[in-house]
């Protein structure tokens, strides 16, 4: 589990693969469940889940703020689910 210490460089932002894996393990199920609720197909929900964690990998500093990572993941999941449903042409 990633811990947060005042003054310490955030673990995910520093490229710590174990911290990223812990973040994924902790939140992937909820991200997928939300995406599946919002997307018309399971395939799109899986794609959204991958895209959410790719965004975390690309902007890891957002994932290391205590209390903010879960909120950010929800916002990302909602936005990417809406975009995926739009591109798919089926209503969410």
CNS distance restraints for C-alpha pairs under 8 A (distance, minus, plus):
assign (resid   1 and name CA) (resid  19 and name CA) 7.13 0.50 0.50
assign (resid   1 and name CA) (resid  22 and name CA) 5.86 0.50 0.50
assign (resid   1 and name CA) (resid  23 and name CA) 7.81 0.50 0.50
assign (resid   2 and name CA) (resid  11 and name CA) 7.11 0.50 0.50
assign (resid   2 and name CA) (resid  19 and name CA) 5.76 0.50 0.50
assign (resid   2 and name CA) (resid  22 and name CA) 6.95 0.50 0.50
assign (resid   2 and name CA) (resid  23 and name CA) 7.62 0.50 0.50
assign (resid   4 and name CA) (resid   8 and name CA) 7.41 0.50 0.50
assign (resid   4 and name CA) (resid  10 and name CA) 7.22 0.50 0.50
assign (resid   4 and name CA) (resid  64 and name CA) 7.95 0.50 0.50
assign (resid   4 and name CA) (resid  66 and name CA) 6.94 0.50 0.50
assign (resid   9 and name CA) (resid  13 and name CA) 7.59 0.50 0.50
assign (resid   9 and name CA) (resid  14 and name CA) 6.80 0.50 0.50
assign (resid  10 and name CA) (resid  14 and name CA) 6.15 0.50 0.50
assign (resid  10 and name CA) (resid  61 and name CA) 7.24 0.50 0.50
assign (resid  10 and name CA) (resid  64 and name CA) 5.50 0.50 0.50
assign (resid  10 and name CA) (resid  65 and name CA) 7.90 0.50 0.50
assign (resid  11 and name CA) (resid  15 and name CA) 6.75 0.50 0.50
assign (resid  11 and name CA) (resid  16 and name CA) 5.49 0.50 0.50
assign (resid  11 and name CA) (resid  19 and name CA) 5.88 0.50 0.50
assign (resid  11 and name CA) (resid  20 and name CA) 7.98 0.50 0.50
assign (resid  11 and name CA) (resid  64 and name CA) 6.93 0.50 0.50
assign (resid  12 and name CA) (resid  16 and name CA) 5.25 0.50 0.50
assign (resid  12 and name CA) (resid  17 and name CA) 7.17 0.50 0.50
assign (resid  12 and name CA) (resid  19 and name CA) 5.39 0.50 0.50
assign (resid  12 and name CA) (resid  20 and name CA) 5.43 0.50 0.50
assign (resid  12 and name CA) (resid  60 and name CA) 5.68 0.50 0.50
assign (resid  12 and name CA) (resid  61 and name CA) 7.02 0.50 0.50
assign (resid  12 and name CA) (resid  63 and name CA) 6.89 0.50 0.50
assign (resid  12 and name CA) (resid  64 and name CA) 6.20 0.50 0.50
assign (resid  13 and name CA) (resid  59 and name CA) 7.68 0.50 0.50
assign (resid  13 and name CA) (resid  60 and name CA) 4.55 0.50 0.50
assign (resid  13 and name CA) (resid  61 and name CA) 4.69 0.50 0.50
assign (resid  13 and name CA) (resid  62 and name CA) 7.98 0.50 0.50
assign (resid  13 and name CA) (resid  63 and name CA) 7.53 0.50 0.50
assign (resid  13 and name CA) (resid  64 and name CA) 6.68 0.50 0.50
assign (resid  15 and name CA) (resid  20 and name CA) 7.83 0.50 0.50
assign (resid  15 and name CA) (resid  60 and name CA) 7.96 0.50 0.50
assign (resid  16 and name CA) (resid  20 and name CA) 6.37 0.50 0.50
assign (resid  17 and name CA) (resid  21 and name CA) 6.01 0.50 0.50
assign (resid  18 and name CA) (resid  22 and name CA) 6.07 0.50 0.50
assign (resid  19 and name CA) (resid  23 and name CA) 6.16 0.50 0.50
assign (resid  20 and name CA) (resid  24 and name CA) 6.13 0.50 0.50
assign (resid  20 and name CA) (resid  57 and name CA) 7.81 0.50 0.50
assign (resid  21 and name CA) (resid  25 and name CA) 6.00 0.50 0.50
assign (resid  22 and name CA) (resid  26 and name CA) 6.02 0.50 0.50
assign (resid  23 and name CA) (resid  27 and name CA) 6.15 0.50 0.50
assign (resid  24 and name CA) (resid  28 and name CA) 5.22 0.50 0.50
assign (resid  24 and name CA) (resid  53 and name CA) 7.34 0.50 0.50
assign (resid  25 and name CA) (resid  29 and name CA) 7.69 0.50 0.50
assign (resid  27 and name CA) (resid  31 and name CA) 6.12 0.50 0.50
assign (resid  27 and name CA) (resid  70 and name CA) 7.53 0.50 0.50
assign (resid  28 and name CA) (resid  32 and name CA) 6.01 0.50 0.50
assign (resid  28 and name CA) (resid  49 and name CA) 7.14 0.50 0.50
assign (resid  29 and name CA) (resid  33 and name CA) 6.08 0.50 0.50
assign (resid  30 and name CA) (resid  34 and name CA) 6.14 0.50 0.50
assign (resid  31 and name CA) (resid  35 and name CA) 6.09 0.50 0.50
assign (resid  31 and name CA) (resid  49 and name CA) 6.16 0.50 0.50
assign (resid  31 and name CA) (resid  73 and name CA) 7.07 0.50 0.50
assign (resid  31 and name CA) (resid  74 and name CA) 7.01 0.50 0.50
assign (resid  31 and name CA) (resid  77 and name CA) 6.48 0.50 0.50
assign (resid  32 and name CA) (resid  36 and name CA) 5.88 0.50 0.50
assign (resid  32 and name CA) (resid  45 and name CA) 6.13 0.50 0.50
assign (resid  32 and name CA) (resid  46 and name CA) 6.62 0.50 0.50
assign (resid  32 and name CA) (resid  48 and name CA) 7.73 0.50 0.50
assign (resid  32 and name CA) (resid  49 and name CA) 5.53 0.50 0.50
assign (resid  33 and name CA) (resid  37 and name CA) 6.21 0.50 0.50
assign (resid  34 and name CA) (resid  38 and name CA) 6.27 0.50 0.50
assign (resid  34 and name CA) (resid  74 and name CA) 7.92 0.50 0.50
assign (resid  34 and name CA) (resid  77 and name CA) 7.17 0.50 0.50
assign (resid  34 and name CA) (resid  78 and name CA) 7.77 0.50 0.50
assign (resid  35 and name CA) (resid  39 and name CA) 5.73 0.50 0.50
assign (resid  35 and name CA) (resid  44 and name CA) 7.97 0.50 0.50
assign (resid  35 and name CA) (resid  45 and name CA) 4.81 0.50 0.50
assign (resid  35 and name CA) (resid  46 and name CA) 7.76 0.50 0.50
assign (resid  35 and name CA) (resid  48 and name CA) 6.55 0.50 0.50
assign (resid  35 and name CA) (resid  49 and name CA) 6.97 0.50 0.50
assign (resid  35 and name CA) (resid  77 and name CA) 6.15 0.50 0.50
assign (resid  35 and name CA) (resid  78 and name CA) 7.12 0.50 0.50
assign (resid  35 and name CA) (resid  81 and name CA) 5.90 0.50 0.50
assign (resid  36 and name CA) (resid  40 and name CA) 7.36 0.50 0.50
assign (resid  36 and name CA) (resid  41 and name CA) 6.93 0.50 0.50
assign (resid  36 and name CA) (resid  42 and name CA) 5.91 0.50 0.50
assign (resid  36 and name CA) (resid  44 and name CA) 7.76 0.50 0.50
assign (resid  36 and name CA) (resid  45 and name CA) 4.83 0.50 0.50
assign (resid  36 and name CA) (resid  46 and name CA) 7.89 0.50 0.50
assign (resid  38 and name CA) (resid  45 and name CA) 7.89 0.50 0.50
assign (resid  38 and name CA) (resid  78 and name CA) 7.41 0.50 0.50
assign (resid  38 and name CA) (resid  81 and name CA) 6.11 0.50 0.50
assign (resid  38 and name CA) (resid  82 and name CA) 7.38 0.50 0.50
assign (resid  38 and name CA) (resid  92 and name CA) 5.50 0.50 0.50
assign (resid  39 and name CA) (resid  44 and name CA) 6.16 0.50 0.50
assign (resid  39 and name CA) (resid  45 and name CA) 5.77 0.50 0.50
assign (resid  39 and name CA) (resid  81 and name CA) 5.82 0.50 0.50
assign (resid  39 and name CA) (resid  82 and name CA) 7.47 0.50 0.50
assign (resid  39 and name CA) (resid  84 and name CA) 7.39 0.50 0.50
assign (resid  39 and name CA) (resid  85 and name CA) 5.88 0.50 0.50
assign (resid  39 and name CA) (resid  92 and name CA) 5.00 0.50 0.50
assign (resid  40 and name CA) (resid  44 and name CA) 7.18 0.50 0.50
assign (resid  40 and name CA) (resid  85 and name CA) 6.73 0.50 0.50
assign (resid  40 and name CA) (resid  90 and name CA) 6.70 0.50 0.50
assign (resid  40 and name CA) (resid  91 and name CA) 6.70 0.50 0.50
assign (resid  40 and name CA) (resid  92 and name CA) 5.02 0.50 0.50
assign (resid  41 and name CA) (resid  45 and name CA) 6.41 0.50 0.50
assign (resid  42 and name CA) (resid  46 and name CA) 6.17 0.50 0.50
assign (resid  43 and name CA) (resid  47 and name CA) 6.30 0.50 0.50
assign (resid  44 and name CA) (resid  48 and name CA) 6.09 0.50 0.50
assign (resid  44 and name CA) (resid  81 and name CA) 7.82 0.50 0.50
assign (resid  44 and name CA) (resid  84 and name CA) 6.69 0.50 0.50
assign (resid  44 and name CA) (resid  85 and name CA) 7.70 0.50 0.50
assign (resid  45 and name CA) (resid  49 and name CA) 6.13 0.50 0.50
assign (resid  45 and name CA) (resid  81 and name CA) 7.24 0.50 0.50
assign (resid  46 and name CA) (resid  50 and name CA) 6.29 0.50 0.50
assign (resid  47 and name CA) (resid  51 and name CA) 6.14 0.50 0.50
assign (resid  48 and name CA) (resid  52 and name CA) 6.02 0.50 0.50
assign (resid  48 and name CA) (resid  77 and name CA) 6.77 0.50 0.50
assign (resid  48 and name CA) (resid  80 and name CA) 6.01 0.50 0.50
assign (resid  48 and name CA) (resid  81 and name CA) 6.07 0.50 0.50
assign (resid  48 and name CA) (resid  84 and name CA) 7.28 0.50 0.50
assign (resid  49 and name CA) (resid  53 and name CA) 6.48 0.50 0.50
assign (resid  49 and name CA) (resid  77 and name CA) 7.27 0.50 0.50
assign (resid  50 and name CA) (resid  54 and name CA) 6.09 0.50 0.50
assign (resid  51 and name CA) (resid  55 and name CA) 6.13 0.50 0.50
assign (resid  51 and name CA) (resid  80 and name CA) 7.62 0.50 0.50
assign (resid  52 and name CA) (resid  56 and name CA) 6.44 0.50 0.50
assign (resid  52 and name CA) (resid  73 and name CA) 7.01 0.50 0.50
assign (resid  52 and name CA) (resid  76 and name CA) 6.20 0.50 0.50
assign (resid  52 and name CA) (resid  77 and name CA) 6.24 0.50 0.50
assign (resid  52 and name CA) (resid  80 and name CA) 7.47 0.50 0.50
assign (resid  53 and name CA) (resid  57 and name CA) 6.17 0.50 0.50
assign (resid  54 and name CA) (resid  58 and name CA) 6.18 0.50 0.50
assign (resid  55 and name CA) (resid  59 and name CA) 5.98 0.50 0.50
assign (resid  55 and name CA) (resid  60 and name CA) 7.87 0.50 0.50
assign (resid  56 and name CA) (resid  60 and name CA) 5.02 0.50 0.50
assign (resid  56 and name CA) (resid  62 and name CA) 7.35 0.50 0.50
assign (resid  56 and name CA) (resid  63 and name CA) 6.52 0.50 0.50
assign (resid  59 and name CA) (resid  63 and name CA) 7.71 0.50 0.50
assign (resid  60 and name CA) (resid  64 and name CA) 6.89 0.50 0.50
assign (resid  61 and name CA) (resid  65 and name CA) 7.31 0.50 0.50
assign (resid  62 and name CA) (resid  68 and name CA) 7.54 0.50 0.50
assign (resid  62 and name CA) (resid  69 and name CA) 6.54 0.50 0.50
assign (resid  62 and name CA) (resid  72 and name CA) 7.51 0.50 0.50
assign (resid  63 and name CA) (resid  68 and name CA) 7.09 0.50 0.50
assign (resid  63 and name CA) (resid  69 and name CA) 4.56 0.50 0.50
assign (resid  63 and name CA) (resid  72 and name CA) 7.59 0.50 0.50
assign (resid  64 and name CA) (resid  68 and name CA) 7.76 0.50 0.50
assign (resid  64 and name CA) (resid  69 and name CA) 6.53 0.50 0.50
assign (resid  65 and name CA) (resid  69 and name CA) 6.21 0.50 0.50
assign (resid  67 and name CA) (resid  71 and name CA) 7.43 0.50 0.50
assign (resid  68 and name CA) (resid  72 and name CA) 6.01 0.50 0.50
assign (resid  69 and name CA) (resid  73 and name CA) 6.10 0.50 0.50
assign (resid  70 and name CA) (resid  74 and name CA) 6.33 0.50 0.50
assign (resid  71 and name CA) (resid  75 and name CA) 6.33 0.50 0.50
assign (resid  72 and name CA) (resid  76 and name CA) 6.07 0.50 0.50
assign (resid  73 and name CA) (resid  77 and name CA) 5.95 0.50 0.50
assign (resid  74 and name CA) (resid  78 and name CA) 6.13 0.50 0.50
assign (resid  75 and name CA) (resid  79 and name CA) 6.18 0.50 0.50
assign (resid  76 and name CA) (resid  80 and name CA) 5.93 0.50 0.50
assign (resid  77 and name CA) (resid  81 and name CA) 5.81 0.50 0.50
assign (resid  78 and name CA) (resid  82 and name CA) 6.18 0.50 0.50
assign (resid  79 and name CA) (resid  83 and name CA) 6.28 0.50 0.50
assign (resid  80 and name CA) (resid  84 and name CA) 5.99 0.50 0.50
assign (resid  81 and name CA) (resid  85 and name CA) 6.06 0.50 0.50
assign (resid  82 and name CA) (resid  86 and name CA) 6.12 0.50 0.50
assign (resid  82 and name CA) (resid  92 and name CA) 7.29 0.50 0.50
assign (resid  83 and name CA) (resid  87 and name CA) 6.21 0.50 0.50
assign (resid  84 and name CA) (resid  88 and name CA) 6.04 0.50 0.50
assign (resid  85 and name CA) (resid  89 and name CA) 6.25 0.50 0.50
assign (resid  85 and name CA) (resid  90 and name CA) 6.01 0.50 0.50
assign (resid  85 and name CA) (resid  91 and name CA) 6.33 0.50 0.50
assign (resid  85 and name CA) (resid  92 and name CA) 5.68 0.50 0.50
assign (resid  86 and name CA) (resid  90 and name CA) 6.86 0.50 0.50
assign (resid  86 and name CA) (resid  91 and name CA) 7.36 0.50 0.50
